[in-house]
Amino acid sequence: MFRFASLPDRIVAFHLREGLRLGTSFAFFLNGKKCGETNKSDFTFKGLDASTEYEIKIVSSFEGDVNEETHSVKTSFVKKIVDVYPADSNRLQEVINDMEDGDMLLLHKGIYEIGAIDLKPNTFIKLEEGAEIHGSKKREDYLPLIPSRFEGNEMLCYRSLINMGELDSNKAPRFHDVVLFGEGKIYGGGNALEEDIISAHKEEFQGSDYQKNIQAGRLRGRLINVSSAKRIVIEGLTLGFSPSWNVHMIYSSDIVTANCRFESVGIHNGDGWDPDSSSHCYLFNSVFDVGDDCVAIKSGKNPDGNVIAIPSYDIQVFDCRAENGHSLAVGSEMSGGVEKVRFFDCDFMKTQFGIHIKTTRKRGGWVKDFEAENCSFSSINIRTVTYNDDGEASPELPRFENFLFKNIELDGLRHYDNGTSEDVHPIEVRGFADAPSNFKNMKFLGIKIKNAKLEQLIENAEEVKVSIEEE
């Protein structure tokens, strides 16, 4: 069944190919007039009127077999448009506070230099083309500290540049219904803000300078923080240069991120999109040029994640590609469990690790019911690691099971952002030597490897099937 995200001036249709055969193409008609076609899994109708019902016909075809569906879809209702210009940057929070349900804040072309801001439920924020939010590089502009979660543990952190909701693992999401969209850019305070935070706090921690820097660095906020929230749409924007991760949703559900570009090469921990103990999160038609993981699916770190025990569930990434980045990652912070993850129609060949599903012995939890189809990756890695291994150990070892990789192209190279690369195992599955049954039921079907001379590494795992196709 097709799904739709309705914005004030556009409608995003997605999951077009769900349940249909690879190679299916689609034609789109708006109120009877053809407006485009694609063979991808999403399509965006732009230039629409707010609060208007449209008839959308989607015609799918595969080898002469044609089917069509017609849907009535209504764009979002906007009560009032609040126009804001760069000169209003220092009172942007005041303007947001005065907004009512259904209002839309329209940021016009120009540079908005701001510190942390808090959005309100039931509102729209649009950045027109040429509008750029630039986050302050001074830590004081992100106070007071707020409850958050970083690298798997709940803790007080600096506020993010854009904040939605208040963290609470004990209650269902209460913050709701925000659309952040447009053609503009949102850039954070980057490495300068990170350095300011670390220099102010490192002496509060014990250990070597390196250990102090790591612990102080966990106080950083993100670019966009979504905490205990639901029904959030982020669409069309260029996002980047956070002091850490860019989009981080915690204890949240029904998050749609579409048609975005993520930029953070050179940023420490510059992840793109991180669902953390969150469910029904969809990312599509987006591009990554990042300095760490493009996507990192998390659910807390032992013991915090084991006790809170909120899994990440139903996470889907499709029609995306990477220009730079480490990987599409699951873990290593997965103590609360991760399940029902699907990557499809993606090109992540130009990354260091391709797909990287990882854990340490201490984590506990599980990753299960994972699928990747019709994708290209540098490599596939499902393994135990030894880094980021602090915290009290779970009484049980992690479990990885029920994985399916189908119609996947690999090049067996680790790609670095300086343009160099090196040979690696195209497929690496490495479980626990004393508990190989904790890594089981993994199928690699229709796999194409550019360099057929490269060998796979599979050890300490059970029920692993690999079918390599000749190029």
N, C-alpha and C positions, 0 to 999 in steps of 0.2 A: 504494500500500500504506500502510495506517495505521501510525503510529509511536507508541510509548509511552515515557514517562519514569516509572519506578516509584520512588516515595518510600515512607517507612515508613507513612504514614497516608493516602496519596492516590495516584492514578494520573492522569497527564496524557496524554490522547490528542491527537495533533496531525497535521497534514497530511491532514485529513479530505477536503478538496476536491481534492487533487492528482489531476490527470487527469480530474476530473469537471466538469460544466458549471456555469456561474454560475447561481445560483438553487437549487442542490441543498440540501435540508434533511436533517437527521439526527435520529434518535431513538436514545436510549441505554438499554440494559437491563443491569442488574447482577444476575447470578445469577437471571435470568428476570423481574426486577421493573423496570418502567420508572422511570428516575430523572432524565430530562431530555431536552431537545431544543434544537437550535440550527441556524442557517444559516451559522455561522462555520466556521473551519477548525480549531478546537480545542475540547476539552471536558475538564473536570477532575472526577474522582470523588473526593470528600472523605469523611472520617470512616471510613476503612477500618482494618483491623487489619494490623499489621506481619507480614511473613513469611507471608502468606496468599494462596492462589491464588483468583482470581475469574474467572468467565466473563463476558465483556463482549460483548454483541451490539450492533452498530451497524447501523441500518436507514437507508439513504439513499433519498430519493425526489425525482423530478423529473418534473413534469407527468404523474403517474400511473405512471411507470416506477419500480418499487420493487426495491431490491436489499438484501441483508443479508450481513453477515460476522460470524462469531463467533470470539473470540480468548480464549485462556487467558493471563491476565497476573497475575504475582505481585508483591505489594508487597515492598519491601526488607526484608531481614533485619536486625534490631537485636539486637546481643548484650547490651548493657546501657545503661540510661538513666542519665545522670549529671545530677542536678538542681543547678542553679546559681541563686543569688539575687543581687540587686544588692549585697549586703554582701560578696560574693566578687569584686567587680570587680578589685581589686588583685592577685588571685591567679588571674585567668582564664587566663593563659598557662600557669601551672603545672598547672591542671586539664586543659587541652588536652594538654599534654605527657604526662600520665599516661593519656590515653585509649588504648584498644587498638582494633585493627581491628574494625569493626562496631559500635562504641559510638556513642551519640547524646547530645550535649550539649544539654540542655533549659534555655533561659534563661527564667526565670519573669518575670512582670509587674514592671516597675520600670525605673529608669534605670541603665545601666551606663556609667560614665565611664572610658574606657580610652585608652591609646595603642595603638601598632601591635601586632597579634597575628599569629602564624603558625599556620595550620591544618595538620592532619596528613592524609595519604591515608587512604582507606577509612573515613571518618567522616561523621557527620551532625551538623549544627548547626541546632537549631530555636529560633526566637524565638516564644514564644506571644504571643497578642494582648495588647498593652499593654507588651511588652518593647521597650526602646529602647536601642540602643548609641549613645553619644555620643562622638565622637572628641575627644581633647585638642586644644587650640589652641596647645600649646607644641611647637616643633620638636624639642626634646630627647627627646620621647616617641616619636619616629619614627626614632631612630638605632639601629644604625649605618646608613650609606648602603649601598644594595645595587645590583647591576647591574640596569638597567631600560632602557626605551626611551621617550623622550618627544619628540613632534613629529618622529618619524622617525629619530632617532639613538640608538644605544646609548650609555648614560652611567650614571654613578652618581647615584642619586636617593635622596631620603628614602623610607623604607618607607611603604607604603600603610597604611590603617587595618586592613584584612584582607588577608593575603597567602597565596597558594597557589603553591607551586613556586619554583624557582630558574631564572633566565634562562640559556638556553644554545641559541644558534642552530645549533650544530654537532651536536646530538643530538636524537633523537626525544623527545617528551614523556615524562617519567619520573614526575612527580607525577600522581596519578590518583584518581578516584572520591571526590568530595566532594559532598554535598548540603547547601546552605545555604538554609533555607526557613522558612516559618511565616507569621504574620500581623503580625509586629513591624516595627520601623523601625531603619535603620542610617544615622546622620547623621555626617558628617565635621566637621573643624575649620574648614572654610569659608574665608572671606576673611581672618579673623584669623590662621589658620595660614599662609596664603600670605604675608601681610605679614611675619610673623615670620621665615619662611625667606628672603624677599627682602632684608629689612633686615640679616640676618646675613651675606649672601653677595654683595651687589651690588658691593662694592668689589673683589672678586676678578676682575672682568671689565673690559674696555676699552670705551670709547665714551661716548656721551651717557648721561644718567640713564635715559632711555627704553630704550636698548639694554642697559644694565646690568640694569634691571628685568626685561626679557624673558629674558636669559640666566640670571639667578638664578632666575627663575620656573620654568625648565625642571628645576630640582631637586625640584620638588614631587612627592610621591607621589599616589596616587589613593585613591578610597574602597575599591574592591576590585581587587586586582591578581592576575591569573591568568597565570603565566609558565611556559612549557614544560610545560603540563598537558593532561590529557585526561579526558573523561567527568566534566564538572562541571555540576551543576544548581543554578540560583538561581531560587527560586520563591516567589511570594506576598508578597514583602517591599516595603516602601517604602524607597527608597534615595535619598540626596541630600546636598547641601551638602558635597561633597568640596572640598579646596583646588584641585582641577583636575577631571579627568574622573572619572566615577563607577564604571563597570565597564570595565576595560581588560584584554583578553586578548591575549597576545603569544606567537607561536610555539606556539599551542595548537590543540586539535581537539576536536570533539564537545562543544560547549558549548550547553546549553539554558537559556534565560532566559525565564520565563513568569509571567504574572499579577502583574507588578510595577508599581510606580509610581515614576517618577523625578522628583525635585524639586531644582532648582538655580537658579531665577530670581535674578539679582543676583550670581551667582558667575562670576568670570573664568574662561574656558575650561570652563564647566560642562556639558560633554558628558554625554550619558546612557550610551550603550553603544557601545564602540569595539573591534571586532575588528581586530587588527593582525598581518598575516602569519599569519593563523589560518584554519582550514578547518572546514567542517561546523558552523557556528554558527547557531543558530535562536533568534529572538526573537519572541514572540507574546503577544497579549492583554495588552498593557502600555500605560501612559499616561505621557506626557511633559509636564512643566511645568518646562522647563529654560531656562537662560540662554545656551546655545550650541547646537551641533548635537545633535539628539535621538539620531541614529545617525551615526557617522563611521567608515567602512571605510578602513583604511590598510594600507600594506605597506612603510613605510620611506621615507626621503628621501635623495636623491642626496648623496654617493656611497654612503652606508651601505646604503641599500635596494637599490641596484644590485648591490653586492658580495654581500650576504647572500642576495638573490634568492629570498626565500620569499614566494610570493604569498598573498593572501587569496582563498580559493576556497570556493564553495558557502556563501554567506551568504544567509539567508532571513529576511525580516521580514514578518509578517502579523498581521492582526487587531489592529493598534495604532492609536493616535490621539494627537494632540498638542493640548495646551491652550496652550502657548507653546513657542517654540524657533526655531532658525535653519533647520534642514533635516534631511532624510535625505541625508547627504553621502557621497560617495566621493572620497577625496583631501583636500587636494591632495598628501598624502604617499602616493604610490602607485608608487614606483620599483621595487618588487619585483613589481608586477603585481596586478591584481584581475580575477577572472573568475567567471562563473556566480553572479551576484547576482540575487535575485528579491524584489521587494516586491509584496505583493498584499493586497487587502481592508483597506486602511489609509486613515485620514483624517488628513492633515497639511495641511489647508487653513489652519489658524491659525498658520502659520509665516512666516518672512521669505523663504525661498528655495525652499520645497517640496522638490523634488529638486535637489540641487546636486552635479554631477559635475565636478570641477575639477582643473586641473594647471597647472604652470608649464613654460616651455620647457626648464628644466634637468633635469626629473625623470627622463626616460626611462621605461621600463616601459609598461604598457598597462592599459586597462579594456576588457573585451570580454564578450560574451554576458551582457548585462544586460536584465532584463525587469521591467516594472511593469504590473500589471493590476488593474482594478476598484478604483481608488484615487481620492481627491480630494487635490489639492495646490494651494497658492497659485500655483505656477508650476513650470516645468521648465527647469533651467539646465545646459547642458553646454558648458563653456567653459574658456578659458585665463585665468589670473589672474596678477597680478604680485607679490602679497604672499607672505610666508613663502618667500622665494626665495633663501635663502643656501645655501651648499654648492657643491662642485665639480660642474660640469655633466656630465650623461651625454653620451656621444658621439652618441646618437640621440634624436630628439624622441619624446615620448610618442605612443601610438597609441590612439585611441578608436574601436571598431567593433562592429557587430552589437548594436544597441540596439532594443528593441521596447517601445513604450508602447501599451497597449490598454485601451479603455473607461476613460478618465481624465477627471475633471472638474477644471477649473481656474478660478480667479476672477481671475487677473491682478493680484493685490494683494500688496504686501509688508506683512506684519502685524508690528507691534512690540508688545513686552510692556507698553507704556503704553497700549495700546488704539487707537493711531493706525495708519493704513495709507496707502499710496500706490500709484498705478498703475505696473505694470511690464510688460515683454513676457511674455505667458503662456508662450511657448516661446522660449528663446534658445539657439541653437547657434552657437558662435563658435570656430572653429579657428585654425590658423596660416596667415597670409597667404601664406607662402612654401612651405607644405606642406599644402594643403587635403585631400589624399588621406589624411592621418593621422586625419581625422575623417570616417568614412564608414559607410554602410549603417545608417541610423537611420530607423525607421518610427514614426510617430505615427498610430494608427488609432482611430477612434471617439472623438475628442477633443471634449469639450464645454467651451465657454468661457462663463462667465456674462456677461461684457461682450464681445460679439462685435465691438465697435468697436476693441478693442485689437489691435495688429499683432504679428506674430511677427518675430523677428530671427534670420535664418539666413545666415551668411556663412562663407566659407572652409571649406566642408564639401562632401562628395560623397555622392550616392545617399541623399538625405534626402527622405522622403515624408511629407506631412502631410495628414491627412483630418479636417476639422473638421465635426462634426455640428451642426445647428441646434438651439437650445434649444426 
